[in-house]
Amino acid sequence: MLLAYDQGLEHGPIDFDDKSVDPAYIMEIAKNGYFTGVVFQEGVAAKYYQKESGVPLIVKLNGKTSFQGEEPLSLQLCTVEKAAELGAVGVGYTIYVGSEHEEQMLVEFSRIEDEAHARDMIVIAWMYPRGKKVAGRESERDVVAYGARMGMELNADYVKVPYTGDSESFNWVVRAAGKTGVLAQGGKKVDWENLELEVEGAMKAGAKGIAIGRNVWQDENPNEISKKLSEIIFK
């Protein structure tokens, strides 16, 4: 159950309100006892991560802005060595499955995976379908399953992927990933009823957990949402 807060680089401050714009607020939520990790970009980790909190740190190594065109490219911005110095137990990296620039990210991830595993760090691949090749199909079963399979073939420990809408189709995604654990992404803010259905469906399908951000720290009661999610994930 990872609390994701890498959206500031990817989206700008559009996702934030007066509270969530402050990374210290996110760190306090991460410490509420329900999360098994927090995901930060390098700068947030360097300035706000509290190692003494005991909450494991995942550093996101690549990123892009929201000003790119329809063919996204996200390249490395932080080294594995720097992530380790910041106290990270693992690293994350996004590959845009279906982008014309996909191969560049595949090659870069492969090198990062070797470096991170040599340090006994966890490697999580954000496998996001994006680009003209998959336009309008970003949550389709076979497209998401392809991304999950790619992550396993690249030796990721976990893949973070979009939920396909129902447990049966998401089970195929989980099976395609083999021994690589599948984490369902949280995505845009939705009401609790829909979020509950998605998380329950993902876990029923065999997911290992979730990596969630906006549906927690955009909520008026993030600790209450965290507790409800933990009851689904860890029961």
C-alpha positions in Angstrom: 0.0 0.0 0.0 2.1 2.9 -1.4 1.2 6.5 -1.0 2.2 8.2 -4.3 3.2 11.8 -4.5 5.1 12.1 -7.7 2.4 14.1 -9.5 4.0 17.5 -8.9 6.5 17.0 -11.7 4.2 15.2 -14.0 1.1 17.5 -13.6 2.3 20.7 -12.0 0.4 22.0 -8.9 -3.0 21.5 -10.6 -3.7 18.5 -8.4 -3.0 20.3 -5.1 -5.0 22.4 -2.7 -3.8 24.5 0.2 -2.9 21.4 2.2 -1.6 18.9 -0.3 0.7 21.5 -2.0 2.9 21.1 1.0 4.9 17.8 0.9 5.2 17.9 4.7 1.4 17.3 4.8 1.8 14.2 2.7 4.6 12.9 4.9 2.3 13.2 7.9 -0.3 11.1 6.1 2.3 8.6 5.2 3.0 8.2 8.9 -0.5 7.3 9.8 0.4 3.6 10.1 -1.4 2.2 7.1 1.1 2.7 4.3 4.0 0.4 3.6 5.8 3.0 1.5 5.8 6.5 0.1 6.7 7.5 -3.4 8.6 10.8 -4.0 10.6 12.5 -6.7 14.2 13.3 -5.8 13.7 16.9 -4.6 10.7 16.1 -2.4 12.6 13.1 -0.9 15.7 15.2 -0.2 13.7 18.0 1.5 10.8 16.3 3.2 11.4 12.5 3.7 11.7 11.6 7.3 13.8 8.4 7.6 13.1 8.2 11.3 9.4 7.8 10.5 10.0 4.2 9.5 8.0 4.6 6.4 9.9 3.0 3.5 10.9 5.4 0.6 10.5 4.7 -3.1 12.2 7.4 -5.3 10.8 7.9 -8.7 13.8 8.2 -11.1 12.2 9.6 -14.2 9.6 12.1 -15.2 8.2 14.5 -17.7 6.0 17.6 -17.7 2.4 17.9 -18.9 3.4 20.1 -21.8 4.6 17.2 -24.0 2.7 16.1 -27.1 0.8 12.9 -27.6 3.9 10.7 -27.8 5.3 10.9 -24.3 8.9 10.4 -23.3 10.1 10.2 -19.7 13.8 9.9 -19.1 16.0 9.4 -16.0 16.4 12.4 -13.7 17.8 10.8 -10.6 20.4 8.1 -10.2 20.0 4.9 -8.3 23.0 5.9 -6.2 21.3 9.2 -5.2 18.1 7.4 -4.4 20.1 5.0 -2.1 21.8 8.0 -0.4 18.3 9.5 0.3 17.4 6.4 2.1 15.3 4.7 -0.5 14.6 1.0 -0.3 13.4 1.0 -3.9 13.1 2.9 -7.1 10.3 3.6 -9.6 10.4 4.3 -13.3 7.7 4.9 -15.9 7.6 3.3 -19.3 4.9 4.6 -21.7 3.8 1.4 -23.4 2.9 2.2 -27.0 4.7 5.5 -27.3 6.9 6.0 -30.3 9.7 6.6 -27.7 9.0 3.4 -25.9 12.4 1.8 -26.8 14.4 4.6 -25.2 12.6 4.0 -21.9 13.0 0.2 -22.2 16.8 0.5 -22.6 17.1 3.0 -19.8 14.9 1.0 -17.4 16.9 -2.2 -18.1 20.1 -0.4 -17.0 18.5 1.0 -13.9 17.0 -2.4 -13.0 20.5 -3.9 -13.0 22.0 -1.1 -10.9 19.1 -1.2 -8.4 19.1 -5.0 -8.0 22.9 -4.9 -7.5 22.1 -2.8 -4.4 19.3 -5.1 -3.3 16.7 -2.4 -3.9 13.1 -3.0 -5.0 12.3 -2.0 -8.6 8.8 -0.9 -9.6 7.9 -0.2 -13.2 5.0 2.2 -13.9 3.7 0.5 -17.1 1.3 3.1 -18.5 -0.2 2.7 -22.0 0.2 6.1 -23.7 0.6 7.4 -27.3 -1.0 7.0 -30.7 -0.5 3.2 -30.9 -2.8 2.7 -27.9 -5.0 5.9 -28.0 -8.4 5.1 -26.5 -7.3 1.7 -25.4 -5.3 2.7 -22.3 -7.4 0.5 -19.9 -8.1 -2.4 -22.2 -7.3 -5.8 -20.8 -4.9 -6.9 -23.5 -3.1 -3.6 -23.6 -2.6 -3.4 -19.8 -1.7 -7.1 -19.7 1.0 -6.4 -22.4 2.5 -3.7 -20.2 2.4 -6.0 -17.2 4.1 -8.7 -19.1 6.8 -6.3 -20.3 7.5 -5.4 -16.7 8.0 -9.1 -15.8 10.2 -9.7 -18.9 12.3 -6.7 -17.8 12.7 -8.2 -14.3 10.7 -5.6 -12.4 9.7 -6.7 -8.9 6.4 -4.9 -9.2 4.4 -3.2 -12.0 2.0 -0.4 -11.4 -0.8 -0.5 -14.0 -4.3 1.0 -14.5 -7.2 -1.1 -13.4 -9.1 -2.7 -16.4 -12.6 -2.2 -14.9 -13.4 -5.6 -13.6 -11.8 -8.4 -11.6 -12.0 -11.0 -14.4 -10.1 -9.0 -16.9 -7.6 -7.7 -14.3 -6.9 -11.3 -13.3 -5.5 -11.8 -16.8 -3.2 -8.9 -16.2 -2.0 -10.4 -13.0 -1.4 -13.8 -14.7 0.5 -12.1 -17.5 2.9 -10.6 -15.0 3.8 -14.0 -13.5 5.9 -13.7 -10.4 6.1 -9.9 -10.8 3.7 -8.4 -8.4 0.9 -6.1 -9.8 0.0 -2.8 -8.1 -3.2 -1.1 -9.2 -2.9 2.6 -9.7 -5.2 5.0 -7.9 -5.7 7.5 -10.7 -8.0 10.5 -10.5 -10.1 11.3 -7.5 -13.4 9.3 -7.4 -16.0 8.8 -4.7 -15.4 6.1 -2.1 -18.0 3.7 -3.5 -16.2 3.5 -6.9 -12.7 3.4 -5.3 -13.8 0.6 -3.0 -15.1 -1.4 -6.0 -11.9 -0.9 -7.9 -9.6 -1.8 -5.1 -11.6 -4.9 -4.1 -11.8 -6.0 -7.7 -8.0 -5.6 -8.1 -7.3 -7.6 -4.9 -9.8 -10.3 -5.8 -7.9 -10.6 -9.2 -4.7 -11.3 -7.4 -3.0 -7.9 -7.2 -0.4 -7.4 -4.5 -1.6 -4.0 -3.5 -2.1 -0.5 -4.7 -0.1 2.7 -5.3 -2.5 5.5 -4.6 -2.2 9.3 -4.3 -5.0 11.7 -5.2 -7.7 9.5 -3.8 -6.0 9.8 -0.4 -4.5 13.2 -0.1 -7.2 15.0 -2.0 -9.8 13.7 0.4 -11.0 15.7 3.4 -10.3 12.7 5.7 -7.1 11.1 4.3 -6.6 9.0 7.5 -10.1 7.6 7.3 -9.6 6.7 3.6 -6.3 5.1 4.4 -7.8 2.9 7.1 -10.6 1.8 4.8 -8.1 0.9 2.1 -5.9 -1.0 4.5 -8.9 -3.1 5.6 -9.4 -4.2 2.0 -5.8 -4.7 1.1 -4.5 -6.5 4.2 -7.6 -8.5 5.2 
